[in-house]
Amino acid sequence: MIGGLESWVDSAGAFAPLAFILAYVVLTMLLFPGSIATVASGALFGPVWGSVLTVIGATIGATAAYLIAQHLGRDRVHASLGPRLLRFDESLTRTGFISVLILRLLPIAPFNVSNYALGVTGIELRPYVLATAIGIVPGTVAYVALGSTIRDPTSIGFILSVAAVLVLTAIAYLLNRRNSRQEGGEEQASGVT
């Protein structure tokens, strides 16, 4: 697989970075798992350029998905929300940048799905884009580093990359589990079953 991708990059020449960014944007909008494309960017462009190209492509793709959701679904979704979800939307709107930043730093929800979901909230475009661009950096660097060392699975770089990805995954799992328990406790306290 990597050999075929390298041939594609070689044949694209100077346009390979732009082609990669465009492909990443489209894949993000089509809900393709970002981790696969991110690992590939490390294998194709190395740790530094792979990270830069991925952050650019993912941010543009996330922004496009957000705008599509906001344009097509915001009014419909907002009109159908009950009181509890309206309060949640208001809270997200007030804390837009911080909420998106936390979601991006600690991937509690799948990146590509959350792009569309955040588009139907009241979060404004500028804080959404800025928090996305900043928040995806740690995960991007970890996955790109994994891709850039994938040919040598015994190297310290590969081992550290795998460890970083596992730590990010474990944090996301623990946060999801904690949130699920808190929601369950809140529902019991309010009498909802």
MARGU-547270 format. One record per residue (C-alpha): x, y, z; residue number from 1; chain. Coordinates in steps of 0.05 Angstrom, whole numbers, always signed. Layout:
      c1      c2      c3    i  ch
       X       Y       Z  NUM   A
...
***
This chain:
      c1      c2      c3    i  ch
      +0      +0      +0    1   A
     +54     +50     +20    2   A
     +93     +35     -44    3   A
     +32     +53     -86    4   A
     +22    +117     -48    5   A
     +94    +136     -56    6   A
     +88    +125    -131    7   A
     +28    +170    -132    8   A
     +66    +225     -93    9   A
    +126    +218    -140   10   A
     +81    +224    -201   11   A
     +46    +285    -173   12   A
    +112    +320    -163   13   A
    +107    +390    -135   14   A
     +31    +384    -134   15   A
     +32    +325     -86   16   A
     +22    +367     -22   17   A
     -37    +404     -53   18   A
     -67    +340     -79   19   A
     -60    +308     -10   20   A
     -94    +368     +24   21   A
    -152    +365     -26   22   A
    -158    +290     -17   23   A
    -158    +299     +59   24   A
    -213    +352     +54   25   A
    -257    +306     +13   26   A
    -244    +246     +57   27   A
    -262    +286    +119   28   A
    -327    +309     +88   29   A
    -343    +237     +67   30   A
    -332    +212    +139   31   A
    -271    +170    +120   32   A
    -231    +153    +183   33   A
    -180    +208    +190   34   A
    -129    +165    +227   35   A
    -116    +124    +164   36   A
    -102    +186    +121   37   A
     -61    +217    +177   38   A
     -16    +156    +184   39   A
      -9    +156    +108   40   A
     +14    +229    +109   41   A
     +71    +210    +156   42   A
     +92    +154    +110   43   A
     +88    +199     +49   44   A
    +114    +266     +73   45   A
    +151    +252    +138   46   A
    +135    +277    +208   47   A
    +139    +352    +198   48   A
    +107    +362    +129   49   A
     +58    +305    +142   50   A
     +35    +341    +205   51   A
     +29    +408    +171   52   A
      -9    +381    +110   53   A
     -55    +340    +154   54   A
     -73    +398    +200   55   A
     -88    +441    +139   56   A
    -130    +388    +104   57   A
    -167    +367    +167   58   A
    -182    +439    +187   59   A
    -209    +456    +118   60   A
    -249    +391    +114   61   A
    -277    +402    +184   62   A
    -296    +473    +166   63   A
    -331    +451    +102   64   A
    -370    +398    +140   65   A
    -389    +448    +194   66   A
    -414    +498    +142   67   A
    -454    +445    +105   68   A
    -488    +423    +170   69   A
    -501    +494    +191   70   A
    -530    +513    +124   71   A
    -573    +450    +115   72   A
    -591    +429    +186   73   A
    -582    +482    +239   74   A
    -651    +512    +236   75   A
    -687    +445    +230   76   A
    -647    +413    +287   77   A
    -654    +474    +332   78   A
    -729    +477    +322   79   A
    -736    +404    +344   80   A
    -695    +408    +407   81   A
    -727    +398    +475   82   A
    -711    +442    +535   83   A
    -652    +400    +559   84   A
    -617    +399    +491   85   A
    -632    +474    +482   86   A
    -595    +487    +547   87   A
    -538    +443    +524   88   A
    -535    +482    +458   89   A
    -535    +548    +495   90   A
    -478    +523    +539   91   A
    -438    +501    +478   92   A
    -451    +569    +445   93   A
    -425    +606    +506   94   A
    -363    +564    +513   95   A
    -353    +551    +438   96   A
    -277    +556    +432   97   A
    -263    +518    +497   98   A
    -315    +464    +482   99   A
    -287    +452    +412  100   A
    -215    +454    +437  101   A
    -229    +401    +490  102   A
    -266    +358    +440  103   A
    -207    +362    +392  104   A
    -152    +352    +444  105   A
    -187    +293    +475  106   A
    -223    +257    +418  107   A
    -285    +237    +455  108   A
    -326    +233    +391  109   A
    -303    +213    +321  110   A
    -272    +274    +288  111   A
    -311    +272    +223  112   A
    -378    +260    +256  113   A
    -367    +316    +306  114   A
    -354    +365    +249  115   A
    -425    +357    +225  116   A
    -454    +354    +296  117   A
    -419    +419    +316  118   A
    -446    +452    +253  119   A
    -517    +447    +280  120   A
    -499    +480    +346  121   A
    -495    +554    +359  122   A
    -419    +555    +360  123   A
    -393    +609    +314  124   A
    -347    +595    +256  125   A
    -284    +632    +279  126   A
    -277    +598    +347  127   A
    -295    +532    +315  128   A
    -240    +537    +263  129   A
    -187    +563    +311  130   A
    -202    +511    +364  131   A
    -202    +456    +312  132   A
    -135    +477    +282  133   A
    -102    +481    +351  134   A
    -136    +422    +383  135   A
    -120    +370    +329  136   A
     -45    +382    +332  137   A
     -26    +331    +387  138   A
     -66    +274    +356  139   A
     -42    +292    +287  140   A
     +31    +292    +308  141   A
     +23    +224    +342  142   A
     -10    +191    +282  143   A
     +37    +224    +231  144   A
     +97    +202    +272  145   A
     +69    +132    +271  146   A
     +63    +135    +196  147   A
    +133    +163    +187  148   A
    +164    +105    +227  149   A
    +119     +49    +202  150   A
    +173     +17    +160  151   A
    +216      +4    +221  152   A
    +170     -24    +276  153   A
    +230     -38    +321  154   A
    +253     +34    +322  155   A
    +245     +77    +384  156   A
    +206    +128    +342  157   A
    +155     +75    +323  158   A
    +148     +50    +394  159   A
    +139    +121    +421  160   A
     +88    +136    +366  161   A
     +48     +75    +383  162   A
     +52     +93    +457  163   A
     +27    +164    +442  164   A
     -32    +137    +401  165   A
     -49     +88    +456  166   A
     -47    +142    +509  167   A
     -94    +187    +468  168   A
    -141    +128    +456  169   A
    -141    +109    +531  170   A
    -156    +181    +551  171   A
    -214    +185    +502  172   A
    -241    +118    +527  173   A
    -236    +138    +600  174   A
    -269    +206    +587  175   A
    -326    +172    +548  176   A
    -336    +123    +604  177   A
    -336    +178    +656  178   A
    -386    +219    +616  179   A
    -431    +159    +607  180   A
    -431    +147    +682  181   A
    -446    +220    +697  182   A
    -503    +222    +648  183   A
    -532    +158    +678  184   A
    -527    +189    +747  185   A
    -561    +253    +724  186   A
    -618    +214    +692  187   A
    -629    +174    +756  188   A
    -627    +238    +798  189   A
    -679    +271    +753  190   A
    -723    +210    +753  191   A
    -712    +194    +679  192   A
    -705    +121    +662  193   A
***
